[in-house]
Amino acid sequence: MADARTRAKRRTLGFNPLNSPLLGCEGHHVNRFDVIYMPTKLHQSIHHNQHTGRGMAQMNAIAYNFLFKQEVEAAIAAKEIQNVNCA
């Protein structure tokens, strides 16, 4: 019965990944549709539940900070590559 309930809840969630999966990561639904991949340890650091809203504000803040950090690191790496190619 618990498996059927879990599957039914998952069917209500969409899947729009905001970043690419990494080795040792899990997807976190920041809302009903959008998913941020983040390290498993980080994802499991706060108990949260999409359906009840418990812990979601804290976990979403962590997830968006992780996503922003990834984007900044990618931009810096691209700039460094561009500088090497121009030199």
Beta strands, then each sheet from edge to edge (+ up, - down):
strand 1: 16-17
strand 2: 25-29
strand 3: 34-39
sheet 1: 1+ 3+ 2-
end
